[in-house]
Amino acid sequence: MNVNMLISISFIVLFFGVIGNASGSDNCTAAPTSSLVVNVKDKGAKSNGITDDTAAIQAAVNQVAGTGGTVLVPDGTYMIDAITGIQIKSDMTFRMSRGTILKALPNKKDHYNIINITGASNINVIDGTLIGERDEHLGTTGEWGMGIMLRSAANVVIEGVTVKNNWGDGFYISGASKNVKFCSVIADSNRRQGMSIISVDGMVVKNSIFKNTGGAPPQAGIDFEPNKEDTISNVQIVNSQSIGNKGFGIELVQWAKHSLIKHVTLDGNTISNNLAGGIKLHNNTSGHKLINNRLKDNQSYGILLQKGVKGNTVIGNTVTGKNGIKDADGGNTVFDNNLDRNLNTSEKNFKQ
């Protein structure tokens, strides 16, 4: 083993612990396939909360791209020009420490992405906090300032990352992305959505938190909402929380022309204190499973299956608070749910 390789491996072990283990308990990410490690400080990043570090971080990304190696972003506050954003490329790990903050510089644009993963694959993004500029935003229009954007991406793992205070969404997944995992992530106090799922085939979200969304509709914790001719398929949201959002905790909205949502499973989640309600299925969407979720103190219904929604399975959920489960057309399989007997129930054509 040469001296440079030994130094690189020693540094990553000292900085992060055992190679390949993320900070969260999920360990969704695989170990890097290369010993190459590039520290953004070596590319000139200052991390002083004042200097624009976008170019320095991008230089580190560009060096590691395609190698299977790792970009290291140590503790500190790195100011980011989110209009340009950090463009993550294929075959790499972008690893922040737990004390790393990427903070968006104020801007007036309708659209921005602090981290952008477009047309790239085989990527890990680990740890750190991304903070948007919703409180300092210089414009008044738009709702598309994102923390992390995935577009036409494949084989991507986001683990242990917190994204908050963005002008739009914490996380946005689109462009027929494939095989995406979000493990132990947090979306907090974003303006439009905690997470928008627009177009993907194969996605898992687990042990994550989506909270305090508010400022621009729909204001959901997680919003499934394909655009025209988009498809969302094979998505699992498990053991996660959606709490204190001004919209629904989780909503599936299939309204755009030729759009489709299929094979979504919501399993073992806690959905509480959301102003619009707990879970909503809308616009003829079908074939989904809502099982073993805990819904508490949501306004409107704990679970709302609107008119035209048929062919879904709602089993083993516990609902407490103001309202229970509403199956507007009675065309879903809804049974063995635990409902608070004090609820103002409006359920139709199902047994408890």
Order of alpha helices (4+ residues) and beta strands (2+ residues): alpha-beta-beta-alpha-beta-beta-beta-beta-beta-beta-beta-beta-beta-beta-beta-beta-beta-beta-beta-beta-beta-beta-beta-beta-beta-beta-beta-beta-beta-beta-beta-beta-beta-beta-beta-beta
